[in-house]
Amino acid sequence: MNEQCLSHLGRAGRILSKAIEENRISHFYIIEGANSSERRVFAKQFIKAMGCQVDKAQGCNHCIWCRKVENGNVEDLYDIERKENSRDLTVADAAFITSAVQTAPINHIHKNIVLINEGQYLNTAAQNKLLKTLEEPTAKSLIILTVDGVDSLLETIKSRAIVIPLESHGFNYDIDVKTDIYADDQSLEQVEQHSPLDIDDVIHLMDMVEKNLPFFQVCDYMDNIVKSNDDAANLLEKFKEVSIAVQVGKIKDLKLKSPVSWIDCSQEALMQLAYNVEYKYALRACILKIGGIDDNSSWS
């Protein structure tokens, strides 16, 4: 295996490689890390891994696709940077991104890919301009934003992304991928076995979301039953279990508009918990992504 394949770029790389293998790529990722060069290397390896014609989900760095990504001449890949002598990424940049993701892609992975470098320089107006694109993504778009810290971004931007923090000590190329790649899944299974979370509470919470109850009411109920990271992980696992049960007809009292959205968004939130994202933030972002919540309600 190529020593700089995606799975060898630390824990973040292993999680994204697994997502590619399982066809669970989201529409928006934030790559967070202190080192600008490492953020860019990681983002480009992620893009290589998605379309590699030799080593899919890893990136061989030698096939036509990987070489095109490295050289910046892939069809439908938009590499966004600050213009020379410009302090910020501006509304004009955001407008270009919005336009780019609406075009019909011609590359073999059928995606418009936008790589926004140094996203901490997106000014507030530009971030607000991007919101509609992030709120109504197309199946053929992928936006990757690299940033030195998510604190520079609006909450409404962060809540619609999967945040991928890179290790502060840099990439670890010596890790044993085979023994470590499923560690997060195993730990979450152990959480489920020991958590006292009641399934009736889970179903009631999902029903509140589906009935479009105000966001603050959903959050209040969720805060009453979730008191720790372990509880949050267990809740997300039960969201997936209940969604599957609804799909196969084992639970008939709960109506879900999109069981697949519950499953996908819960898995994304579990990934955030694995990276030590604050559990209340991960759960609230999950609920917003699933939909059915009044976005004008207060964020608590």
SULFEN-V359625 format. One line per field, one symbol per residue. ss: DSSP state (H for helix, E for strand, - for the rest). psi: psi as a letter, one per 40 degrees, with the letter a starting at -180 (. if undefined). A space follows every 10 residues. Layout:
ss=???
psi=???
This chain:
ss=-----HHH-H HHHHHHHHHH H------EEE EE---HHHHH HHHHHHHHHH H--------- ---HHHHHHH H-----EEEE --------E- HHHHHHHHHH ---------- -EEEEE--HH HE-HHHHHHH HHHHH----- EEEEEEE--H HH--HHHH-- -EEEE----- ------HHHH --HHHHHHHH HHHH----HH HHHHHHHHHH ----HHHHHH HHHHH---HH HHHHHHHHHH HHHHHHH--- --------HH HHHHHHHHHH HHHH----HH HHHHHHHHHH ----------
psi=hhdfideefa dddddddddd deffhiehih hhidhddddd dddddddddd ehedgiedhe ediddddddd effhhfhhhh iiihehdihi dddddddddd eeihieieef hhhhhhifee ehidddddde dddddgiief ihhhhiiehe eeiiddddee ihhghihdea iheeigddee dedddddddd dddeiehhdd dddddddddd efiidddddd ddddeheidd dddddddddd dddddddeed heehhhdgdd dddddddddd ddddffhhdd dddddddddd ieiheeiih.
